[in-house]
Amino acid sequence: MDIPAARDAATVAVGDIARLAGVGRAAVSNWRRRFPDFPLPVGGSSASPLFALSDIEMWLTRHAKPFEITPTDRVWQLLRGASTDLQLGGRIGHLGAFLVFLKRNPGRWDELADHPDAVLMGCLTEQLRAAEPEFGDLLADRPDYGTAAIVRLTAEAARLHGHRVVFDFLCERYLEVHSRRHTVTPVPVAALMVALTAVPGGSLFDPACGIGTLLLAADPARTGRVSGQEVNRTAAHIALARLRLSDSDVRVAAADSLGCDAYSGELFDAVVCNPPFGDRSRGHDDLAGDPRWEHGLPPRGEPELAWVQHCLAHVRPGGRVAILMPAAAASRRSGRRIRASLLRAGALCGVISLPPTGPAGAVLSDLWMLRRGVDVDRPSDVLVVDARAEPGLAERAWRAYLSGPELPPGSRAVPIIDLLDGDVDLTPAVHVAVAEASEPVFPPVLESMRVAVAQLVPTLPKLTVSPSVGGPAMTTIGELTKAGAVTIRQAPMSMSNDEGGPVPVMTARDVRLGHPPSGTARDSHGAVILQAGDVLVPLAPRTPAVHVVRESGPLLGPRLYLLRVDPEQLDPYFLAGFLRTAQRCGGSGGSSLAARLDIRRGRLPRLPLVEQRRYGDAFRQLMAFEVRLRETAALGEELIEHGFQGLGDGSLRPASAD
């Protein structure tokens, strides 16, 4: 297959189309709904459809929508269309080896490129093994790309954009597809871990290196050899290629670090690690008797403590270890004996709580800082840092802890003797809260309460009493819908949060409590994208509730009505205010508002647009007053709680009579 034919075979997903056209996924989903001529899927599934790239190019051109497809994009789209999800990683790994070969041997590639496709593909693996021996045990017998066009397109892309840029792009797209199969350390966290441990010119080791993110955070110009081990051969292959393309002096072993240590007996200047959390796949008895368990046999429910001791076994005396641990590992009862041993030996120097990561911030992790020291140099305390709200605090506190100046707020040096109690709880938030409990919190909360109360009443609209005279003619939402002034929409009753998300979702609870969007979901077919000015009403409100959208972008959640107004005919706040009034009236007489609301029967007066806006401004101010009143009430509850707490612990006392 030649390159033009290969381009015709390439496919794209919704996310790819959004990236190529420079828009969000929501815009692409909107195109699919609005334009009858939008191309039909040629593969994938109903949840993740794939489209022919050539069809998408023609459609974007026909509708005058700007887009850019680079040779690197074409490589990815062709790979995606020619591979199953399980084959994709292996093929990208082979392309990584090819790019390393291409970077080091451009002249040899010029010779091979002149061969016919069948000859080129027949000898490519042998050429890679001969030129790059470090890939020998990672390469399969034959790089089954299905066509040589991918290789030729890759060479063209590397010539235009650079070898590392091309491979980084392919890796990013691969991780988007397999986000659930690979745990990738966030780049800021990787940079922090390397910054806190790496020694200029020293060696660096990662025993669970994945695709090499942690090792890539080291500066090749300042770091010596970097070494890694990874149980997944595909990930090890990709990691080796990424590090070679970054000019690192690297070696990567493909094996299970705990079960088959490829670096047994070797010591490094620094070790960094993001081990698999909760991996209990290996038998507990398989770990017994290993000399690495200097601080105790890791319990069955604490596999991460095996990684801690494995890392310590590979660092030189005086060298440092930075390892990510699940937040629960700081306090689990099953691991308290090993934690106590690490403290007594002076091996554990610091525990730093980091911001949540993963889907919807579900992964809570701590960074454990360890040191392999000597008996005469044991620390007397341990640094604890709560950096969940301020990531930059982690490095500032660690540097201050090492150099001796006063620690910044949010951190504390806890004496080891204070930690060696029955629980050996190392949770930073617990110890930082104890240190900060003595700080006076009642006065600033009291001052905030005074300011909030002073600002509350002026936010009310200026309303006057109206004489009881015949009111204006009334209309209904149903009549306004027929006239085109209002469009009513509803979201699907169930929304997915699988691959492709997350996008914020405004839920019925958010509307009821006056909160910003709290849900997340995937922008799939049928999802309704909110626009500024949309009016939201719960299907079955327990209490009167209505919300006017101020920022476009989130998705409409289930069990909500969306009323989209024509701004030339209807003011959204005018509509929202009278809808809320209709809810209140409909719930009188002992009936419950929880019954499903018949939105089309909602009544409001027929008024000119200018008069609607006057009413709309008043309704908007009442809504803002309601939100501020809730905030003030929450502040009052906080003030009361601090008052009781302060009087109870002695930090507050009643004022003297004078």
Secondary structure, 3 states (H helix, E strand, C coil): CCHHHHHHHCEECHHHHHHHHCCCHHHHHHHHHHCCCCCCCCEECCCCEEEEHHHHHHHHHHCCCCCCCCHHHHHHHHHHHHCCHHHHHHHHHHHHHHHHHHHHCHHHHHHHHCCCHHHHHHHHHHHHHHHCHHHCCCCCCCCCCCCCHHHHHHHHHHHHHCHHHHHHHHHHHHHHHCCCCCCCCCHHHHHHHHHHHCCCCCCEEECCCCCCHHHHCCCCCCCCCEEEEECCHHHHHHHHHHHHHCCCCEEEEECCCCCCCCCCCCCEEEEEECCCCCCCCCCHHHHCCCCCCCCCCCCCCCCHHHHHHHHHHCEEEEEEEEEEEEHHHHCCHHHHHHHHHHHHCCCEEEEEECCCECHHHCECEEEEEEECCCHHHCCCEEEEEECCCCCCHHHHHHHHHHHCCCCCCCEEEEEHHHHCCCCCCCCHHHHHHHHHCCCCCHHHHHHHHHHHHHHHHHHCCCCCCCCCCCCCCEEEHHHHHHCCCEEEECCCCCCCCCCCCCEEEECHHHHHHCCCCCEEECCCCCCCECCCCCEEEECCCCCCCCEECCCCCCEECCCEEEEEECCCCCCHHHHHHHHHHHHHHHCCCCCCCCCCCCHHHCEEECCCHHHHHHHHHHHHHHHHHHHHHHHHHHHHHHHHHHHHHHHHHCCCCCCCCC
